[in-house]
Amino acid sequence: MFRRRQKSEDAVEQLADDAISADETADDVEGSADSEIENAADADPADRVGLPPAPRPDGPWDISELENPEEGRVDLGGLLIPGVEGMELRVEVAGDAIVAATLVLGNSAIQLQAFAAPKSEGIWGEVRDEIASGITQQGGLVEEEEGPLGWHLRAQVPVQLPDGTQGVQLVRFVGCDGPRWFLRGVISGQAAVQPEMAGILEQVFQQTVVVRGETPMAPRDPIVLKLPEDAQMVADGGASVVDAGGSRFAEASLDPFARGPEITEVR
């Protein structure tokens, strides 16, 4: 059963969508092969922008890289997401299009969204800088770290709580550049603060398959998803989750524990 989620103005997801929908940088990036970048951990973050996609020996995968990509995964068209026992899978709706999926497992969640990317360079370094800049401008705290999924952001984002007071939301932004696509994950809940809780969601990210397709797309355009054939969408109050505000991307909610369009008991 699917239920359409109520409109949300979550600050974290707005920052992420603004970063993704920013204008693409010029194709001619000078100095990307600077010999000083022998140790990425010590390099200036600006030097990591515009680099070719890094190897992905453990995923995420392009559909062309697996012999049976649908096996054990939920087919959402642009994404094939691994099934996990006890999970709920919810989708983010932008008008009539599905642009993101959130896997909820207990008190943790990961939101997955895929985008078109240039052929010759990755965009995660650039997007990471844009997300971090937006969060700090709003008074949040951001720390860039390197972990099992590569470079990611651990952030404390100012949000308004339901009672009107100000608080912070703890999240991790992870990303991966693939062949002509970019996959972003936003980890929230316990997995954002407790490494021992993050392992399953990190494996979900790594085992996700991206279906870019051959249709021409501008870099940073979202790869649209679809519902499984046996799923139905039921509007929850008839409200759309979209408030694009001039952005090329809709404002998808990052409140994964609110009831929304979902697949329950997938495995």
N, C-alpha and C positions, 0 to 999 in steps of 0.2 A: 504494500500500500504506500502510495506517495501522497504527501501533503505539502502544499506550497507554503514556504516560510514567510512570515510577516516581514515587512520592510524594516531594515535596520540601518543605523548610522554608525556602525562600529568603527572606531578610529583606526584600529590596526589594519583592517582590510582595506579601508580607504587609502591609507598610506601605501600599501602594497600595490593596489591597482593604479594609483597615481604614478608610482615608479615604473610599472610595466608600460603604461600608456604614454610615457614621455616620448618626445620626438626622437627618432633614431639618430645616433651620432653619424658623422660623416664616414664614408666607407674607407677613406684613405687615413689609416691610423699610423702615425709615424712613430718610430722608435719601439715598436712592439717586440722586436727581436734584440733588444738591448742586452748585451752580454752580462750586465750586472745582475740580471734576474736569474741567477743560478739557484738561489734559495728563495722559493716563493714566500716562505714564512717571514723572511727578513726584508722582502722587497716592499717598496712603497705601494699602497693599494692602487694608486693611479696607474702603476706599471702593469697591473693585471687586467686592465680594461682592453678589450679588443683582441685578446689572444684566441688562438684556435681552440675548439672544444678539447678538453682533456680526455684521456682514455677512460672507459667505463667498464673495467673488467668485471665488476659486480652489479652492473645496472646503475640506473634505470635503462630499459632496453628500447630499441627501435623495433617495430614489428618485423622488420626484415632480418633481425638477428637471432630469432628463435624459431625452432622447427614447429612447435605447437604453442603459439603465444596465447591462445584462448584457454588452454588447459588450466583449471584451478583459478580462473580469473572472471570477474564480472565485466561483461562487454558493454561499455558506455560509448562505443563509437570511437572517439578520439583518444580514449584511454581504456586500457584493460587493467583493472585493479584486482590484485590478489584477494581472494576470500579468506577471512579469518574467523574462526569459530567465535560466536557471540557478538560479532560486530553489527553495527547499523551503518548503512551507507546512504548519505543524504546528498542531494544535488542542489546547486545554487543556480537560480533561474534569472536570466536577464531578458526581460520581455518574453519572447517565445523561444529563446535559445537557452540551453543549459551550458554554462561556461566553467563550472567547477564542481568537484565532488568532495565530500567530507566523510571520512571513515571515523566513526566513533567507537571506541572500545573502552568500556568502563568509564573512568573519569579522565580519559585522555582522548585526543583527537588529532587527526592530520587532514588538512585541506589540500587537495591536489588540483593544480590548474596548469594546462599546457599552452604554449604560445609558439607561433612561427618565429623563426630566427634566421639570420643571414647564413649563407652557405659557408663562408670562410672564417667566421669569427663567432665566439660565444658572447652572450650578453649578461651572464650571471654576475660577473665582476662589476659591471656598470650598474645593473639593477640593485645590487647589494649596496653600493655607495649611495644610490638615490634613496633607498629605503632608510638607511641609517641617517642620512641628512634630514629627511622629513621627520623622523622620530625625535631627533635632538632639537630640531627647531620648535617642536611642541613641548619641550621640557622633559622628554623621556631620556632613558639611558640605553646605550647600545654597546655591546662588546662583540668584536669580530673574533671568531675562533676557528680552528681547524680540527675537525673530528672525523668520525667514521664516514660521513657523507661529504667530506671535503670542507671547504670554507662555508661558514654559516654565520648568522647573526643571532645573538641572544639579547633580547630586548625587554625593557620595562616601559610599557606604553601608557601614558596618561589616558584614563577613560572616566566617563561619568557613570557612577554606580546607579542602580535602580532607585535608590532613595535620594538621588540628587547630589550626593557628596562625590568628591574626587578620589579616585583610586588609581591603581596601576594594574595592567594586564601583562602577565609574563608569557612570552611566546618565543619560539625559535623559527627563523626563516631559513629554509634550506633550498638549494637549487642545483640543477644539473643541465649543462649544455649538451645537446645531442645533435645528430645530423639534421640540420634545418629545423630544429625545434629546441625549446627550452621548457623544462619542467620545474615548477615551483611548488614547494610544500611549506605549509604553516602548521607547526606543531604547537598545540595548546593543552591546557589542563596539567595533570600531574607529570606527564611526559616532558613538559617544557622545563621542569625544574628538578626532576629526579631521573638521573641517567639510567637507573635500573628499570624504570618504567618506559623508557624511550626505545628500547631495543626492537620490540615488535613493530612499532610505527616506522622506525628507520628501515626495517626489512620490507615493509609495505612500499615505502618510497623506492627502494632499490629494485623491487620486483615488479613495479608498475611498467607497463608497456605503452609507449606513445605511438599513435597511428596518425602520422602527419598528413598522409595522402599526397597526391600529385597536383592538387589544385593550387594555382598561383595564389600566394598570400603575402601581404606586406609584413616585414619583420615586426614582431610584437603584437600582431593580431592574435586573438584567442583561437585556439582549436576547439571548435564547438563539439559538445558531447550530445548523446542521445540516451533515451531510456531503453532498458532491455525490452525485448519484444513482449514479454508477459507482464510488464509493469504498467500501472495506471497512475496518472497524476490527479490528485484531488486537491482543489484549492482550499487553503486554510484561511477563511475569512475573505478570500478574493483579493487579497493585497499582493502587489508585486514586490519583489525584493529589489527592484531597480530604482535608482535615482542617479542617473549617469552624470548630471550636472555638467554636460559638455565634454566629458571624457569619452574616449573611444571604448572604454570598458565600463561595465555596470558595477555597482557597489554591492558586492557579495558579502553576506553577513559572515562574521567570524565568531558567532555564538553557537558552537556546534552542539550544545546541549539543549537548545531550544528545539521543539518539535518542528520538523520541516519535511520536505520531500525525502523519502527514505525507502531503503530496502532493508527489511529486518530478517534476521536468522538466515543469512546467505549460505552459511555452511552448516 
